[in-house]
């Protein structure tokens, strides 16, 4: 079955960095775009970044553009989110998702990122 498992979250000071990882299995990874979402308390889940099958096309939310980088390793069925210059507003649970359209509804369990001094 399809599985997505995030890791790498934690507590970091403002201005710091974290790298999130998403290990996938149960589907042909190279044939799917992948994405990262986040959800802060009391807010709706929002798209943070997405990446095409070959990794050649990426898109970012305006709020993270220039600070976050999404990447993928098709040989190892992994997707990553490098987060730099983190801000308190980046505090949220971060989710890995297969694809990003309504027809594809596979998500990881989420990993907590807390940015605080």
C-alpha positions as CSV (number, residue, x, y, z in Angstrom):
1,X,0.0,0.0,0.0
2,X,1.0,3.6,-0.4
3,X,3.1,4.9,2.5
4,X,4.7,8.3,3.1
5,X,6.7,8.8,6.3
6,X,8.1,12.3,7.2
7,X,11.0,12.9,9.5
8,X,13.3,15.8,10.4
9,X,11.0,18.1,12.3
10,X,11.9,19.7,15.6
11,X,12.5,22.9,17.5
12,X,14.7,25.5,15.9
13,X,15.5,29.1,16.7
14,X,14.4,31.9,14.3
15,X,16.9,32.1,11.5
16,X,17.8,28.5,11.7
17,X,17.5,25.6,9.3
18,X,15.8,22.2,9.1
19,X,15.7,19.5,6.5
20,X,12.5,17.5,6.2
21,X,12.6,14.1,4.6
22,X,9.8,11.9,3.2
23,X,10.3,8.2,2.6
24,X,7.8,6.7,0.2
25,X,6.8,3.2,-0.8
26,X,4.0,1.3,-2.4
27,X,3.9,3.1,-5.7
28,X,6.1,4.0,-8.7
29,X,7.6,7.1,-7.2
30,X,9.2,8.4,-10.4
31,X,5.8,8.8,-12.1
32,X,4.3,11.1,-9.5
33,X,4.8,14.7,-8.7
34,X,5.3,15.3,-4.9
35,X,4.4,18.1,-2.6
36,X,4.8,19.5,0.9
37,X,2.0,21.1,2.8
38,X,1.8,22.6,6.3
39,X,-0.9,23.3,8.8
40,X,-0.7,25.6,11.8
41,X,-3.2,25.5,14.6
42,X,-6.5,27.1,13.7
43,X,-5.6,27.4,10.0
44,X,-6.3,25.4,6.9
45,X,-3.6,23.2,5.4
46,X,-1.7,25.0,2.8
47,X,0.6,24.1,-0.1
48,X,4.2,24.9,0.6
49,X,6.1,23.5,-2.4
50,X,5.7,21.0,-5.1
51,X,8.0,19.2,-7.6
52,X,7.6,17.5,-10.9
53,X,8.4,13.9,-11.6
54,X,11.9,14.5,-12.8
55,X,12.5,17.4,-10.4
56,X,12.9,19.9,-13.1
57,X,9.9,22.1,-12.2
58,X,9.3,23.4,-8.7
59,X,6.7,25.8,-7.3
60,X,6.6,27.5,-3.9
61,X,4.2,29.5,-1.8
62,X,5.1,33.2,-1.8
63,X,5.7,33.0,2.0
64,X,8.6,30.5,1.6
65,X,10.0,31.5,-1.8
66,X,13.7,32.0,-1.6
67,X,14.0,30.3,1.8
68,X,12.7,26.8,1.2
69,X,13.9,24.3,-1.4
70,X,12.1,21.1,-2.4
71,X,14.0,18.2,-4.0
72,X,13.7,14.6,-4.8
73,X,15.8,11.4,-5.1
74,X,14.1,9.1,-7.6
75,X,16.6,6.4,-7.0
76,X,15.6,6.1,-3.4
77,X,12.0,7.2,-3.5
78,X,12.6,10.2,-1.3
79,X,11.5,13.8,-1.3
80,X,13.0,16.6,0.8
81,X,12.3,20.1,2.0
82,X,15.2,22.2,2.9
83,X,14.1,25.1,5.1
84,X,16.4,28.0,5.7
85,X,16.0,31.4,7.6
86,X,13.1,29.9,9.5
87,X,10.6,32.3,11.1
88,X,8.1,31.8,13.9
89,X,5.3,31.9,11.3
90,X,6.7,28.7,9.8
91,X,5.7,26.8,12.9
92,X,3.3,24.1,11.7
93,X,2.9,20.4,11.1
94,X,4.4,19.6,7.8
95,X,3.0,16.9,5.5
96,X,4.3,15.1,2.6
97,X,1.8,14.4,-0.2
98,X,1.8,12.3,-3.3
99,X,0.8,14.7,-6.1
100,X,-1.3,17.7,-5.3
101,X,-4.7,17.3,-7.1
102,X,-8.0,16.3,-5.6
103,X,-7.8,12.9,-7.2
104,X,-4.6,12.0,-5.3
105,X,-5.2,11.9,-1.5
106,X,-2.2,10.1,0.0
107,X,-0.5,11.9,2.9
108,X,2.1,11.2,5.5
109,X,1.4,11.5,9.2
110,X,3.1,14.8,9.5
111,X,6.1,16.2,11.4
112,X,6.1,19.1,13.8
113,X,8.2,22.1,13.1
114,X,8.5,24.7,15.8
115,X,10.4,27.9,15.3
116,X,10.9,29.7,18.6
117,X,13.6,31.3,20.7
